[in-house]
Amino acid sequence: MQTTRNLCNLTRYILRRTVATTANDTTGSAGGGAGGSEQTTHFGYQTVKESEKERKVHEVFQQVAQSYDLMNDAMSMGIHRVWKDIFVERLGPEHGMRLLDMAGGTGDISFRYLKYLAKMPNPKQRESHVTVSDINQHMLNVGEERARQLGLTADRLPNASIAWQCADAEKLPFKSDTYTAYTIAFGIRNCTHVDKVLSEAYRVLQPGGRFMCLEFSHLTNETMQWLYDQYSFQVIPPMGQLLAGQWHAYQYLVESIRRFPRQDEFKSMIERAGFSHVSYENLTFGVVSIHSGFKL
């Protein structure tokens, strides 16, 4: 058993070093030279200046916006739909809720939220709202078009409204204590300063408001993690090339997943931002996790 574990660890290390070296050979890395005092961060397995990461992430999602939903289906074999359904069920939308769906781009979470509310009786005719926000206008454009196709526009929603706002999760333009719930699905790992995102989430939530995050995570079984690594690095980038003409964008997405903190570490970060009753739930053996916390 120990030999198998060591072999898995060694193979995983070689794979990651190979991918990292290839990425750096292709695009280079930041740091050093004149003006090298600027703080650096990670962009996948690359090291870049903080000022570069936002631009690079913006370019990735600009490139994949039109094929984003197709690729989600292909990469996860459709399971991402189940994860998002569970995520919204755990949120438990209620009439009168004001939701900020950050990194909401193509609208997957917001649409589920609105459909969930539409199935619930609303005898008091309470008004609900969702603000779909994303730093990338291209993603929002795709989401707004999908909303029109689905009939989920402000003029066709009974006792509910939807707004679209291009915004940076680290510097939200919304007033403090505005929302009763904040969701971010598969987006927080792309932010340069996760601590600032969490701080802003806390600020815009009303007392008693809930923060929820759905994000790719780390499997609890080493052998399954190794198999997942093989699929991620050997299958997803070529699939991105075949279906969307984007190899490097999906290479980055895979690498960004591996760089994201483990479940317990991210739980501690949420607590440091001020949230109480913080918990997480693993789905599909930890491929993704749902994180939850309350502003009390």
Buried (B, 14 or more C-beta within 10 A) or exposed (E): EEEEEEEBEEEBEEBBEEBBEEBEEEBEBBEEEEEEEEEBBBBBBBBBBEEBBBEBBBBBBBBBBBBBBEBBEBBBEEBBBEBBEBBBEEBEBBBBBBBBBBBBBBBBBBBBBBEBBBEEEBEEEEBBBBBBBBBBBBBBBBBBEBBEEEEBEEEEBEBBBBEBBBBBBBEBEBEEEBBBBBBBBBBBBBBBBBEBBBBBBBBBBBEEBBBBBBBBBBBEEEEBBBEBBEEBBEBBBEBBBEBBEBBBBBBBBBBBBBEBBEBEEBBEBBBEBBBEEBEBBBBBBBBBBBBBBBBE
